[in-house]
Amino acid sequence: MTAGTEAAGPLAGLRVVEVAVGTSELGLGLAGGVPGRLLADLGADVVRVVGQASPEIDAEVPWGEAWHRDKRIVRTDDAEAVRTLLAEADAALVYGPEWLVEGRGLGHLGLRAANPGLVYARCRPSRTSTGTVEDYGLLVEARSGFCAQLAGHRPGPIFVDVRAPGIGTATLLTASVLALLRRRVTTGVGGWAETSLYDGMLATLGCMIGRSERARPEIESYWELGSTFPNFLYRCADGELIQVWFGGKGMYAKLIEVLGDEPSVEGYYTDQATGKLQDRAQRWRAPFALQPRDVWIERLRGAGIACEPVLGPGEALRDPHLAEIGLAVARDHDGRSDVMLGSPIAVGPLPGSEAWTRESPEIPATTGRATPETTPEDSTEGAAAAIGADTTGAADATSTGTGTGTGTGGNAAPLRGVRVVDFSAFVAGPLAAQVLADLGAEVIKVEPPEGEAMRAAAYAVAACQRGKRSIAIDITAPEARPVVERLIRQADVVLHNFRVGVAERLGIGAADVARLNPRAVYCHASAFGPTGPRARQPGNDALMQAVTGLEQAIGGDGNEPIAATWIPIDVTGGWVAADGILAGLYAQAVSGEGQQVATSLLGAGMLLQSGSFLRDGALVAGPALDQAQTGYGPGYRLYQAGDGDWFALVLPDENSWTRLRALLAGGEPPAAGGRLATYAPLRGGAHDAAAREAETLLEKAFAGDTAAAWVARLRAEGLLAEVVRPLSRDEFRRGVLDDPLNRQLGRVAAYEVAEWGHFEQIGPLPRLGQPPPDGPTLALPGIGEHSVAVLSDLGFPTEDVDALLAAKIVRQL
């Protein structure tokens, strides 16, 4: 498929209205534009409704040009005109403060009488037991303590530019809309969903937040203290940076050999546990400094070692691979040529169905049969998939209890009756399946008898396997083939994240699934996409943080890059894959035909930077983090007060700027001209010099009192400010898990695990109306815990099951 091809898409014919009332492009970030963008990419007709006047802080923020590229923009302050649009819509995405949304009759209750089939998804201001926070990602991060969860280039909390609230909320909203649209096909009734920037932030932190009663110290310490896993990031002789990863089978020994280091006697995992790996990581700096980056990339890839260049946000759009697979698309803009991120989700018919195409990553036709053994290197991700992948504590997570969640809803869980067969491993694939389980699907996890590779990392099992049943089976054994085929025949969804070509060798590729079950939704969550020159290369979170620009964005201007340790791109990849599967399930329900879904870690990582684009070959990136890692400029950043504590300040318009000037002047009306006369909230624009001067002046002013005192004064003037909670990793997780409102809203799941005792984690986050009576099961499956039960459900007689167990082809816990 060629970029630029016009096509209908699985959501063709659907009308989506995106209402942004009193919101900021900068404040909502990805949450405010990406859901509608994804739905438009999938074929929906999307209308974006905004007011006649835009927040002044957004004036020089170009991100919306990319996020709203295929939407029709309507500017109106007439609530009746908006209600008219919503009365004819299939789905609504609604943003803004309560008094504006509800006050204008734009809430769900005010709309459903006129349009009972409307699927309504609301992004509300963030609420916890500490109060309500306005829709600015920085304020949410400050209030929660997120700003203190990553070590920066200076002491104290930093502006953590991972865009966690925005991307999490965007994928949550998209999943909610698609799930409710699918349910509407069978019920004829619309539905209601809500989320917030705080929920979205939690959606990205599943691997980071957990607490057990009695897990082994090496397991519990990850949730309490964080990761100590080194980041293999090196500066080369030409000054350029390279990110290295060797989680695949044999890569560790190969890297040692290429670098001329002494061989490892005990191997990768023992070296990690004893600290030898950290020592090696330090001394490898010397050899990398001897050759340019291009030389190292050629040598390492030639030896089978995964590596990526460290790029800035948006720079990867120049890579021909992205254009070939539809991740970089061309658009004309006022006579100029733009290159923007294409859709990270492709949905089309299974091979053999009547094909339609769309502008998205290409889905190839595939054939194959099962033959070889699979290894960690066969997967999209690998045994040390995360930068923070502490794999020394095995996940002895046999569940002993079940429960029902309070996070999903409607009259019934939207995926009730849907069966998912999950062949995936590591993080992105399993998380996608867990999202489907949270929405009510029955998920069968298929893993080898020894357990999937990521079982060695307890945090990933906890974050990605909840609500599933596990069958442990060697799918490469000929005797297992009848089981695999029956699993596929009885599935509604088949999911894997093997490297390109592996599923075909195993006999679970798209053509195999189409032959066995032509109505199935088949999803491949790959690393670099299913086709193109880089399709067969391995990838993981660390590599994607490098090539998509995330590491550089977090590091700040002129600094060394910093990698987020809670694998945000792997997690984003899981949510994006879930969104793709839900779009496939909708198309399946409408057409009765099987669907093929393709997503990638590369696409997910680029989605985080999707506001950046190329214009006539030059990069348009928008606001960027400063060297001190405080923020984007005087009107959107962190300030340190005189007591050493920090607070976040947002100045969204000239009126707030004037009130701040008056406050600093002792309450006197500010004089015309003079210092701080120009409203310049962000660096890098037409008033860059004024913005930088303002930052210096405000830093000096705020040093005169405590952070708490300044926030109190600022709020008294109606200004947006939050004290940054300086929480340790342990305090941060407790702040999430112990918050009573979080527990009430289902943001926290609690249940029993055999080896861990009482366990708590972030719970199912989609909130779709009232909690269903058939909500998700809260339990973690042990390796093969449900093998016999699954085989029995598939119709295998007892003697066949016993034979598989005796041959050790199947394992029952």
KAQUI-V891295 format. One record per backbone hydrogen bond with DSSP energy under -1.0 kcal/mol. CO is the residue of the C=O (numbers start at 1). NH is the residue of the N-H. If there is no record, write none. Layout:
<<CO	NH> <CO	NH>>
This chain:
<<2	5> <9	12> <11	14> <14	45> <15	90> <15	91> <16	47> <17	93> <18	49> <19	95> <24	28> <25	29> <27	137> <28	31> <29	32> <30	34> <33	37> <34	38> <35	39> <36	40> <37	41> <38	42> <39	44> <40	43> <42	11> <45	16> <46	72> <47	18> <48	74> <49	20> <50	76> <55	58> <56	59> <58	61> <62	65> <63	66> <63	67> <64	68> <66	69> <68	71> <72	48> <74	50> <78	82> <79	83> <80	84> <81	85> <82	86> <83	87> <86	89> <90	119> <91	17> <92	121> <93	19> <94	123> <95	21> <97	101> <98	102> <101	106> <102	105> <108	111> <108	112> <111	115> <115	118> <116	190> <118	191> <119	92> <120	193> <121	94> <122	195> <126	133> <128	131> <131	128> <133	126> <134	136> <136	140> <137	141> <138	142> <139	143> <140	144> <141	145> <141	146> <141	147> <142	725> <145	148> <146	149> <147	158> <159	161> <160	162> <163	167> <164	168> <165	169> <166	170> <167	171> <168	172> <169	173> <170	174> <171	175> <172	176> <173	177> <174	178> <175	179> <176	180> <177	181> <178	182> <179	183> <180	184> <181	185> <183	187> <184	188> <191	120> <193	122> <195	124> <196	200> <197	201> <198	202> <199	203> <201	204> <202	205> <205	208> <205	209> <211	760> <216	219> <216	220> <217	221> <220	224> <221	225> <222	226> <231	233> <232	244> <234	242> <236	239> <240	236> <241	310> <242	234> <243	308> <247	383> <248	251> <250	254> <251	255> <252	256> <253	257> <254	258> <255	259> <256	261> <267	271> <268	272> <269	273> <270	274> <271	277> <275	279> <276	280> <277	281> <278	282> <279	283> <280	284> <282	285> <284	288> <285	289> <287	290> <288	291> <291	237> <292	296> <293	297> <294	298> <295	299> <296	300> <297	301> <298	302> <299	303> <300	305> <301	304> <306	245> <308	243> <312	315> <314	317> <315	318> <316	319> <319	322> <320	324> <321	325> <322	327> <322	328> <327	342> <329	340> <331	338> <333	336> <336	333> <337	616> <338	331> <339	614> <340	329> <346	598> <348	596> <350	353> <358	360> <375	378> <376	379> <378	499> <380	539> <382	385> <386	389> <388	390> <389	391> <393	458> <394	396> <395	397> <398	754> <403	778> <408	772> <413	416> <415	418> <418	442> <419	492> <419	493> <420	444> <421	495> <422	446> <427	431> <428	432> <429	433> <430	434> <431	435> <432	436> <433	437> <434	438> <435	439> <436	441> <437	440> <439	415> <442	420> <443	469> <444	422> <445	471> <447	473> <448	451> <452	455> <453	456> <454	457> <455	395> <457	461> <458	462> <459	463> <460	464> <461	465> <465	468> <469	445> <470	786> <471	447> <472	811> <473	475> <474	477> <477	480> <478	481> <480	484> <481	485> <482	486> <483	487> <484	488> <485	489> <486	490> <488	491> <492	521> <493	421> <494	523> <495	423> <496	525> <497	380> <499	502> <501	505> <502	506> <503	508> <505	371> <509	513> <510	514> <511	515> <512	516> <513	517> <517	520> <518	594> <520	595> <521	494> <522	597> <523	496> <524	599> <526	601> <527	602> <532	535> <534	537> <540	544> <541	545> <542	546> <543	547> <544	548> <545	551> <546	311> <549	553> <550	554> <551	555> <551	562> <552	556> <556	559> <567	571> <568	572> <569	573> <570	574> <571	575> <572	576> <573	577> <574	578> <575	579> <576	580> <577	581> <578	582> <579	583> <580	584> <581	585> <582	586> <583	587> <584	588> <585	589> <586	590> <587	591> <588	592> <594	350> <595	522> <596	348> <597	524> <598	346> <599	526> <600	604> <601	605> <602	606> <603	607> <604	608> <607	610> <609	612> <613	620> <614	339> <615	618> <618	615> <620	613> <625	557> <626	629> <629	159> <630	638> <631	626> <632	683> <633	636> <635	651> <636	632> <637	649> <639	647> <641	644> <645	641> <646	724> <647	639> <648	722> <649	637> <652	57> <653	657> <654	658> <655	659> <656	660> <657	661> <658	662> <659	663> <660	664> <661	665> <662	667> <663	666> <674	677> <681	635> <685	688> <687	691> <688	692> <689	693> <690	694> <691	695> <692	696> <693	697> <694	698> <695	699> <696	700> <697	701> <698	702> <701	704> <702	642> <702	705> <705	642> <706	710> <707	711> <708	712> <709	713> <710	714> <711	715> <712	716> <714	719> <715	718> <720	650> <722	648> <725	727> <728	732> <729	733> <730	734> <731	735> <732	736> <733	737> <734	738> <739	743> <740	744> <741	745> <742	747> <747	763> <749	761> <751	759> <752	400> <753	757> <756	213> <756	214> <757	753> <758	213> <759	751> <760	211> <761	749> <767	194> <770	410> <776	405> <779	467> <782	785> <784	787> <784	813> <786	790> <787	791> <788	792> <789	793> <790	794> <791	796> <792	795> <797	801> <798	802> <799	803> <800	804> <801	805> <802	806> <803	807> <804	809> <804	810> <805	808> <809	474>>
